[in-house]
Amino acid sequence: MKKTINKTGVLFEVTDVLGRKIRTTKTYWKKIKEIKHTEFKLGISEVKKTLICPEEIRKSVTDTTVLVFVKKINKNAILVVVVKVLNGEGFLVTTYQTYKYKKKGESIWQKQKVKK
């Protein structure tokens, strides 16, 4: 029997590059911004763009149901969006900006480079 997810309070839901629905709630977004990563100054639109059009997706080293979406957002900064996927749908675990991203875990998807 498939568990239904209560969609009350959903802040956003997007379909990622792999075709899965990814969501987060208003309450959880507030927790990320005010408790987990107070330094995070980017908004929801950048997180959505990273899920829809990442440069790479990797599996977590410790939990194969956790995916790490990565996108370069400017010359030096990288946006990391971490998602847990259960029953073909995902939810936001955390998101943060970094200047030193270490590639860990198996790469499961990479953006194709355009040949010039």
C-alpha positions in Angstrom: 0.0 0.0 0.0 1.4 3.4 -1.0 1.5 6.0 1.6 -0.1 9.3 0.7 1.8 12.5 1.5 -0.2 15.3 3.1 0.3 18.3 0.8 -1.0 20.9 3.3 1.4 23.7 3.7 3.5 22.9 0.6 5.7 25.8 -0.3 6.7 24.4 -3.7 6.6 21.2 -5.7 8.7 20.8 -8.9 9.5 17.9 -11.2 13.2 17.3 -11.2 15.4 16.6 -14.2 14.8 12.8 -13.6 11.0 13.2 -13.6 10.3 12.9 -9.9 8.2 15.4 -7.9 10.2 17.2 -5.2 8.6 19.3 -2.6 9.1 21.2 0.6 6.7 22.9 3.1 6.6 26.4 4.3 7.5 25.3 7.8 10.6 23.3 6.7 11.8 26.1 4.4 11.7 28.4 7.4 13.7 25.9 9.4 16.4 25.7 6.7 16.6 29.5 6.5 16.4 30.3 10.2 18.0 27.4 12.0 20.0 25.0 9.7 21.6 27.5 7.3 21.2 31.0 8.5 23.9 32.1 6.0 21.8 30.9 3.1 20.7 34.1 1.2 19.4 32.5 -2.0 15.7 32.0 -2.6 13.3 29.4 -3.7 13.7 30.1 -7.4 17.4 29.1 -7.3 16.6 25.9 -5.4 13.9 25.0 -8.0 16.3 25.8 -10.9 18.9 23.5 -9.4 16.4 20.6 -9.1 15.1 21.2 -12.7 18.5 21.9 -14.3 21.4 20.7 -12.2 24.9 20.3 -13.4 25.3 17.0 -11.6 23.4 14.7 -9.3 25.2 12.3 -6.9 24.0 9.6 -4.5 24.8 10.2 -0.8 27.6 8.1 0.5 25.7 7.2 3.7 22.1 6.9 2.3 21.3 5.7 -1.2 17.8 7.3 -1.0 19.4 10.8 -0.6 20.5 12.7 -3.8 22.7 15.7 -4.0 21.9 18.2 -6.8 24.7 20.6 -7.7 24.6 23.8 -9.7 27.2 26.5 -10.2 25.5 29.8 -9.4 28.3 32.3 -10.2 32.0 32.3 -10.9 32.9 30.9 -7.4 29.8 29.7 -5.7 28.0 26.4 -5.9 24.4 25.7 -4.8 23.9 22.2 -3.2 20.3 20.9 -2.8 19.9 17.7 -0.9 16.8 15.6 -1.5 15.5 12.3 0.0 13.5 10.2 -2.4 10.9 7.6 -1.2 8.3 5.8 -3.3 9.3 7.8 -6.4 8.8 11.2 -4.8 11.2 13.5 -3.0 11.4 16.1 -0.3 14.0 18.7 0.5 16.4 17.8 3.2 18.6 20.9 3.1 20.2 23.4 0.8 23.3 25.5 1.1 25.8 27.5 -0.9 29.5 26.6 -0.9 32.8 27.7 -2.4 34.5 24.4 -1.9 32.4 21.5 -3.1 33.9 18.0 -2.6 32.4 15.4 -5.0 31.4 12.4 -2.9 29.2 9.5 -3.8 28.3 7.9 -7.1 27.5 10.3 -9.9 24.1 9.3 -11.3 23.4 12.2 -13.7 25.5 14.9 -15.4 24.5 17.7 -17.6 25.6 17.1 -21.2 28.3 19.5 -22.4 27.4 21.4 -25.6 29.9 20.8 -28.4 31.0 24.0 -30.1 
